[in-house]
Amino acid sequence: RYNSTVFQVDMMLDGKGAFFFHPKITNNNDVDLRGYWWTCVAVDSTPSTRILTPASHVAETTASNMRDAPWPHFTILNQNSSFSGYAPSGADYRQDMSYIGNHLTGDMFLRIMDDDVYTPYIAHTDIEKDGFFLVHGHKLNGTKFFTWGQNGPGRFMQDFLAGGLRRQGDYTELQVGPAPTQMQSFPVPANSKKEWTDWFKGFDGDQTELSSLEYSDAISEVDSHIQNKDSGVTNDYQKEMDDFLKSIADLPVTEMLVQGSPWGALEEKLRGESFSRGLPFALPREGEEQYDEMKPWLELLEDGVFSAETLAMYTPVSFQTTDAWMNLLEVSADKFGMNYLTALHLGIGYMERGEIDRPVDLFQTSLKLNQTVVAYRNLALLQQTPSEVNDYFQKAWSHFKATENTGSGKDAMLQARLGRNLATEILSYYQQENMVDDMSDLLSDLSDLQSRIDFESLDLVQTSRVIVKLSLATTSSYNSALKILASNCFPTYASARTDLSSFWFRAQEGLAEINKGSPLTNIEALRARKAAPVPENIGCQYGGQYCDSYW
């Protein structure tokens, strides 16, 4: 939406068990853009899962900086000397990184030299099973795989995503894309289209060859199946299918199974032209899903101004910030006069562009015409000091409390969503600035509103309650904090799970100090932490290297 570009994917399953996948990106603008695309396929994996690809090098990220290494044998930058990884029977001293079991963590961007191989691909097999392997073939620059890895944080995240079932959700992501790595993009010139074809096919291979200690043997086994003229996906066949999928990409759709979101149709109406014959966007009718989100912008396009009905809505439900929409808003203000909603949207647009003074003036203008939670909240984000930020957050929250029980149906749902989002944002700020008293006051308000709006399921509410309990520093408050920490999974905490661990240990050390009757020594604090390790529901931080509570 922001770049007014579209993409589509045409797919086809042939009669030989191969699945073809044809992305197409269209830039109908008069400016050059940069593109980002990776086709990502998550596959079940085990330590004996082997990645098969005709790469010679890998740009790998086992350490903080990306480095070039030979593929598949290289040494991971690991300081944990106890990690032994996965060694197939008969393996020598070289660590074969084609096995998932040898990775602690990381992204592996595989470098395939096109002139040296028949065709680029990434495949996988489990050498302890029956020899089946699945190939993802392509003609692009980028080939990679990602694994959470075999370290504590990696294993925890996979178990966490599997609902807490240990080693029941291990997976690996196999990906291809036009750019060599995910730190790079690719050009999409003005008024151009970029398209290509990937393919997938499974084969029954020779398990002995696929598990050979000589990696080249495994690659030769895969290549022999790909190049088979009867059952493979040869280069000639790939070109044939690519040409065919290009030829049908712009054909009109004859049967619509599911109609997607209407933003493409709105952009087409704004531009006065369609993006592609093969992409039949449609505007919703009144009463259909997303009609209320679309309605204000249709009014602006057709009438030049927001209707009285739109101006009477409890809160805006959609936003536009591109130059074309900003121009329409400016024209509307000049022709019909400024109303609170036009001022609000203009302020948001200029704030998105990094301005401060002009959006502040527009939000103040909006508030003079009609008070809204969003305008107060936006002003909070543009202040210079914590006290000024808090002043506007308090005004936003006071206005929400004064108006939240005034609607039913859709308005009630909007109010609940707005209240939950606002509470989360304010509590996050209070945690950042350690404003415990303000945090406690807001939590009290949330308890009063809980019968109408569910705030207690929000992670920031629970962790804020923990912080308040820790600040009281009593046996009862420490135990209450521990109970909250042990009974929630905190799905929105990723790398910030270190905060949860810190809260847990602060409570344990606090209890130990109360029992002792005097401050703990460093050794005593360590013993208190070791005696009460972090529970499994907290686990480890996202993307970490080590986690002494989850091995």
Disulfide bonds with the S-S distance in Angstrom:
Cys540-Cys547 2.11
